[in-house]
Amino acid sequence: MDIIETIKDQIASNPVLLYMKGSPNAPQCGFSARASQAVMACGEKFAYVDILQHPEIRASLPKYANWPTFPQLWVDGELVGGSDIILEMHEKGELQPLIKAAVSKGE
């Protein structure tokens, strides 16, 4: 399976997926730390991919997503955005209902 197929499969298989540097409990950059904290605050389980452990995903995902930076949050197969968008949606109370709806739909 080529890397784009792997990325598509990851996105399709997980209602909420965060591509980040490190893990939610041990983020490797400030943007990933803030993004994962906002997603965790929504109270739902989510998947993540540590792009530092997967250099081929790190290289290919920005082209596939047409989004140059990490982290990237994908909800229900759609790119939500990066750290700034995630934090803004969290502060406005828009992130939790979006994530809850995707998780309940996937169950």
QUIWO-V339473 format. One record per backbone hydrogen bond with DSSP energy under -0.5 kcal/mol. NH is the residue of the N-H (numbers start at 1). CO is the residue of the C=O. If there is no record, write none. Layout:
((NH:CO) (NH:CO))
This chain:
((6:2) (7:3) (8:4) (9:5) (10:6) (11:7) (12:8) (13:9) (14:10) (17:74) (18:47) (19:17) (19:72) (20:18) (20:49) (22:20) (23:26) (26:23) (28:21) (29:21) (33:29) (34:30) (35:31) (36:32) (37:33) (38:34) (39:35) (40:36) (41:37) (42:39) (43:40) (44:39) (47:16) (49:18) (51:20) (51:49) (53:50) (54:50) (57:54) (58:54) (59:55) (60:56) (61:57) (62:58) (64:60) (65:61) (66:62) (67:62) (71:19) (72:19) (73:81) (74:17) (74:72) (75:78) (76:15) (78:75) (80:73) (80:78) (81:73) (86:82) (87:83) (88:84) (89:85) (90:86) (91:87) (92:88) (93:89) (93:90) (94:89) (95:89) (98:94) (99:95) (100:96) (101:97) (102:98) (103:99) (104:100) (105:101) (106:102) (107:103))
